[in-house]
Amino acid sequence: MRYIDTDLTVPEIAAELGVRSLVASSLARRGDTVDIRVQLVQAEPEEGLLWTGSFDEVISGLYGMYGEAARSIAASAQVRLSPAEETRLGGTRTIDPATYEAYLRGMHLLYKDTPEDIAQGLVYLHEATDQNPADAMAWAGLALGYSAAGHGPLPPPDVWVRARAAAERAVSLDSTLAEAWASLANIRFMVDWDWEGAEAAFRRANELNPSIAVSRMQYAWLLLVLERYEEAVAEHELAKKLDPFTPFQLSLLGWCYLYGGEVEKAKEEVRRLFELNPDDPGGLFVLGTALQMEGRHEEAIATHERMSELAPFYRWLTGTTYARAGRREEARRIAAEIQAGEMTGFDAFGLAVLYGAMGDVEATYRWLTHEPNHVWRAAVVIDPILRIPREVLADPIFDEFLDRLGLDLPWRRD
């Protein structure tokens, strides 16, 4: 969609994407019939048409048509498909048109990644499961939608219960559906703290379909929690290649780089993001933290204050940045303002991080164990942005929490 009205040439687009050739297509829908016209265009060493084809099918047979088109493109590019890829592209699952349309609308809104869009996306995904309760893809989409809501600042109280139910329903309906395993993996990771079970499910999802960007990205974050940084970067970079223009992919990749102390790489991803959206709160989140890690505290504070104006639910991070800059009165003022309002799980988590930055053991424990809390809670022991200082977590009051987390933390053994 980024290139729909572009003035860039084919070689320029290919260079921007880091590829040697492009697939160009047009689509027309007439009632329940879809026609696509596809071209494979070589970009280097010179521009040229490698192959052209056309396909038409009723919506119920779209999966078969997409598979046929993909196999034709692969053959024209002299790409040899693996047996697993042949099996995946040969699928003939029947699509219910009304279910499929509701699913597409819902997923489109989820990837806009605002609380309002996610909420509306869930409406469409519920419509999809109501239209066809036997459609595993619709249930997997619904699970992903609830997971997206659960990651946000205002998750519904039962969001993860609903996410789990939808993911398990999807797997039970089709155990070969990658999206179903990806949604289940995310719940094992974020909610259950079942590190081995989550990794097994992510690996299964990526084996079934290596090209789901969000699954690659979520797996990268599991690897970060397990302190396997190089593997995490490789997965996250692959996620960006698969989906280079979704803002949260770029901001989260920048955040990923901060794990390894690669501040300049993090800032470079944010610069790319700001070309798409100069006021993206996720980008400001990462940039301000990068500046703070460089000791540029006043610039970090200004950046996070701007972030808080655009996304007030992140204001606890601004307070944390004040605390790390030694401006404790401003940090305490923000903490008091949050506590004076209606408390959410996201606020409780943020207060734990904020009080941790101030070295207040009792307040950190109180808000870290407050219920409801947020699914980011596991990050407080390893994330360089959110990490509570080890001298705070070393207090015996945190032993039960850290034991339940079940991570190998060498500093606890020292």
C-alpha angles and dihedrals in degrees: 000000000000089000100043095106099018127142091205118116123238092257090049093051091046091051091050091051095040096238137125098221140017137219111225119189145170126205132202127184124203110181106300094345124093125197122193129187114200134191130185106211124194114221101185148082079004135344115268143146111256100177143348131197143163132214135182131187143152113262092253088064099044095115091058091047093050090050092050091049093048093049091049092051091048092050093049090050090048091241115155112221120219119236089254091053091047089052093048094048091046094062116128102190110162117239125214105218097219092047092047094050092050090047093051093048091049095048092047090057094045091059091055083071101207121127091242094050092046091052091051090044089057089055091058093044091052087050089054094052091045091051093051117009090183095061108108093191091057091052091047089052091050090051090051090048093054090045089053089051090048091055091052130087097258108039118174112254095251097035097123093044088056092044091053093048092051094046094049090047090052093050092047091052095047120007090184095060111109094202090057093054092045092055092048091047091055091055093048087051104042102030109023098037084220096152097177094043091048093051092049091052093046090050090050091050093049091046091053093046119005093187104069103114097196092053091052091048095049091047088053090058092051088053090051091054088050088051094243094136102166092051090047093053091050092052093045093048089051090051089054092050090052093046110017101164106047105108098220091056090060097043093047092048088053089050089049091055090054088062088066094041091249094142098164092053089050091052091048091056089049090051089055090049093051089056086064097037120003092196101045106148092211090055092049088048090057097038094051091050092048089053091048091051088053090054093249092132101163092051089046091052092049090050094049092045088057089048091052091052090056096038111021092184087073094058092109087068089056087053090050090052090051089051093050089050090055094250095127098161092060089046092052091047091056091046090052092049091052093048091050091060134067104296120233130183089252090053091049091052091047092050090053089054092044095049089044089058088053092050094241102150098184096048092044091054093045094055096037090057095039115121128254095037132165131266090241088073093103089061095070093087101048113014112103091209098047102021117134109222114267091232087063096044090047089072109108089237088079096050096099092048093048092046090052090049088062098204124143102247109180093194089065090059094051 
